[in-house]
């Protein structure tokens, strides 16, 4: 297994409250660990225009699985936070870091 840092972009189509943002960060915090923190990578970045980027660490066999897993985690966290899917459409995920023992 390899640890991938995956960035999942999206756009909030309506304003996100401070409590929603905190809830989203809390739900995703377990996926933001050693690699991300040591590199000073923010878990969630929200821009003034509503676009956002979520950076997660995912252990997977390859890039494809890592991207799928990250997208599923973000979608589930948004839903659990009470943010409807239509209010935060996601863009294509990207691998932004890799940490392996090779």
C-alpha positions as CSV (number, residue, x, y, z in Angstrom):
1,X,0.0,0.0,0.0
2,X,1.0,3.5,-0.7
3,X,-0.1,6.7,1.0
4,X,-1.4,9.3,-1.5
5,X,-2.3,12.9,-0.8
6,X,-5.4,13.6,-3.0
7,X,-6.8,17.0,-3.6
8,X,-10.6,17.0,-4.3
9,X,-11.8,20.3,-5.7
10,X,-15.4,21.6,-5.7
11,X,-17.6,24.6,-5.5
12,X,-20.0,25.6,-2.7
13,X,-23.0,26.9,-4.6
14,X,-24.4,28.5,-1.5
15,X,-22.6,29.9,1.6
16,X,-21.1,27.4,4.0
17,X,-21.6,28.2,7.7
18,X,-18.9,28.1,10.2
19,X,-20.5,25.1,11.9
20,X,-20.8,23.3,8.6
21,X,-17.1,24.0,7.8
22,X,-16.1,22.8,11.3
23,X,-18.2,19.7,11.0
24,X,-16.7,18.9,7.6
25,X,-13.2,19.4,8.9
26,X,-13.9,17.2,11.9
27,X,-15.3,14.4,9.8
28,X,-12.3,14.5,7.5
29,X,-9.6,15.0,10.1
30,X,-8.6,11.3,10.4
31,X,-7.6,11.5,6.7
32,X,-5.3,14.4,7.3
33,X,-2.3,12.9,9.1
34,X,1.5,12.7,9.1
35,X,2.3,13.5,5.5
36,X,-0.1,16.4,5.2
37,X,0.7,17.9,8.5
38,X,4.5,17.7,8.1
39,X,4.2,19.4,4.7
40,X,1.9,22.2,6.1
41,X,-1.0,21.2,3.8
42,X,-4.4,22.6,4.8
43,X,-7.2,20.1,5.0
44,X,-9.8,22.5,3.6
45,X,-9.3,25.7,1.7
46,X,-12.4,27.8,0.8
47,X,-12.0,30.7,-1.6
48,X,-14.1,33.9,-1.7
49,X,-15.8,32.7,-4.8
50,X,-17.0,29.5,-3.1
51,X,-14.5,27.2,-4.8
52,X,-12.8,24.8,-2.4
53,X,-10.1,22.2,-2.2
54,X,-10.0,19.3,0.3
55,X,-6.7,17.5,0.7
56,X,-6.8,13.9,2.1
57,X,-4.4,11.1,2.7
58,X,-5.6,7.8,1.4
59,X,-3.8,4.4,1.5
60,X,-4.4,2.6,-1.7
61,X,-2.8,0.2,-4.1
62,X,-2.7,2.7,-7.0
63,X,-3.6,6.3,-8.0
64,X,-6.9,5.3,-9.4
65,X,-8.2,3.7,-6.2
66,X,-6.8,6.5,-4.1
67,X,-8.8,9.1,-6.2
68,X,-12.0,7.0,-5.9
69,X,-11.5,6.5,-2.2
70,X,-10.9,10.2,-1.6
71,X,-13.9,11.3,-3.6
72,X,-16.1,8.8,-1.7
73,X,-14.8,10.1,1.6
74,X,-15.4,13.7,0.7
75,X,-18.9,13.0,-0.6
76,X,-19.8,11.1,2.5
77,X,-18.4,13.9,4.8
78,X,-20.4,16.5,2.9
79,X,-23.6,14.5,3.2
80,X,-23.0,13.8,7.0
81,X,-22.4,17.5,7.5
82,X,-25.8,18.2,6.0
83,X,-24.5,19.8,2.8
84,X,-26.6,18.5,-0.1
85,X,-24.7,17.1,-3.1
86,X,-26.1,19.8,-5.4
87,X,-24.7,22.5,-3.1
88,X,-21.1,21.3,-3.3
89,X,-20.4,19.6,-6.7
90,X,-17.0,18.0,-6.8
91,X,-14.4,18.3,-9.5
92,X,-11.9,15.6,-10.6
93,X,-9.5,14.6,-7.9
94,X,-5.7,14.9,-8.3
95,X,-2.8,13.2,-6.8
96,X,-0.7,15.9,-5.1
97,X,1.6,13.8,-3.0
98,X,2.9,10.2,-2.6
99,X,4.6,8.6,0.4
100,X,5.7,5.0,0.0
101,X,8.4,2.7,1.4
102,X,9.9,2.0,-2.1
